[in-house]
Amino acid sequence: MAAMIDSPEAANRLARAIASDLSLYNEAKIKEGIENDTFFTVLAGEIEEGRAHYASRVDPKLMASTNFFERALVDVILARKGTIKSKIW
């Protein structure tokens, strides 16, 4: 079993890698979610799976004091999909 991540930099990298995988493997759902302003609903299962993986690898104390996973969802997925037409932007 791998050691728990206790470095903020490593935790942030993991969060961004998970978000990148979500983006890569769920393109159609992401497009639908952005277009209909249902991103978090449409991807609820995938986001929870990613969050669980993140939580299984990152020290709980570090998780409690950071929001790397949520930031990664916005920075890696949503910000890069700004070309998709949506009523939210």
C-alpha positions as CSV (number, residue, x, y, z in Angstrom):
1,M,0.0,0.0,0.0
2,A,1.3,3.4,-0.9
3,A,2.1,5.9,1.8
4,M,-0.5,8.7,2.4
5,I,0.3,11.9,0.6
6,D,1.1,14.7,3.1
7,S,2.7,17.2,0.7
8,P,0.4,20.0,-0.6
9,E,2.2,19.9,-4.0
10,A,1.7,16.2,-4.4
11,A,-1.9,16.3,-3.3
12,N,-2.6,19.1,-5.8
13,R,-0.9,17.1,-8.6
14,L,-3.0,14.0,-7.7
15,A,-6.2,16.1,-7.7
16,R,-5.3,17.6,-11.1
17,A,-4.5,14.2,-12.5
18,I,-7.8,12.8,-11.4
19,A,-9.7,15.8,-12.9
20,S,-7.7,15.3,-16.1
21,D,-8.8,11.7,-16.3
22,L,-12.4,12.6,-15.6
23,S,-12.2,15.1,-18.5
24,L,-10.6,12.7,-20.8
25,Y,-13.1,9.8,-20.3
26,N,-16.3,11.8,-19.9
27,E,-16.3,14.3,-22.7
28,A,-19.9,13.8,-23.8
29,K,-21.2,14.1,-20.2
30,I,-19.2,17.2,-19.5
31,K,-20.5,18.9,-22.7
32,E,-24.1,18.0,-21.7
33,G,-23.6,19.1,-18.1
34,I,-22.1,22.5,-19.1
35,E,-24.7,23.1,-21.8
36,N,-27.6,22.3,-19.4
37,D,-26.0,23.7,-16.2
38,T,-26.1,20.2,-14.7
39,F,-22.4,19.5,-14.7
40,F,-22.2,18.3,-11.0
41,T,-25.5,16.3,-11.3
42,V,-24.5,14.6,-14.6
43,L,-21.1,13.7,-13.3
44,A,-22.0,13.0,-9.7
45,G,-20.9,9.4,-9.8
46,E,-17.6,10.0,-11.6
47,I,-16.8,13.0,-9.3
48,E,-17.6,10.9,-6.2
49,E,-15.4,8.1,-7.5
50,G,-12.6,10.5,-8.1
51,R,-13.0,12.2,-4.7
52,A,-12.9,8.7,-3.0
53,H,-9.7,7.9,-4.8
54,Y,-8.2,11.2,-3.8
55,A,-9.3,10.7,-0.2
56,S,-7.8,7.2,-0.1
57,R,-4.4,8.7,-1.0
58,V,-4.2,12.0,0.8
59,D,-3.7,12.6,4.5
60,P,-7.0,13.5,6.1
61,K,-5.4,16.5,7.9
62,L,-4.2,17.9,4.6
63,M,-7.6,17.3,3.0
64,A,-9.4,19.1,5.8
65,S,-7.2,22.2,5.2
66,T,-7.3,22.4,1.4
67,N,-9.7,22.2,-1.5
68,F,-7.4,20.9,-4.1
69,F,-9.9,18.4,-5.5
70,E,-12.7,20.9,-6.0
71,R,-10.2,23.5,-7.5
72,A,-9.0,20.9,-9.9
73,L,-12.5,20.2,-11.1
74,V,-12.9,23.9,-11.9
75,D,-9.4,24.6,-13.3
76,V,-8.8,21.4,-15.2
77,I,-12.3,20.7,-16.5
78,L,-14.6,23.7,-16.4
79,A,-12.1,26.4,-17.2
80,R,-10.8,24.5,-20.2
81,K,-14.3,24.0,-21.6
82,G,-15.2,27.7,-22.0
83,T,-15.9,27.2,-25.7
84,I,-18.9,25.1,-24.9
85,K,-22.0,27.3,-25.1
86,S,-23.7,27.6,-21.8
87,K,-26.1,30.0,-20.1
88,I,-23.8,30.1,-17.1
89,W,-21.1,32.0,-19.0
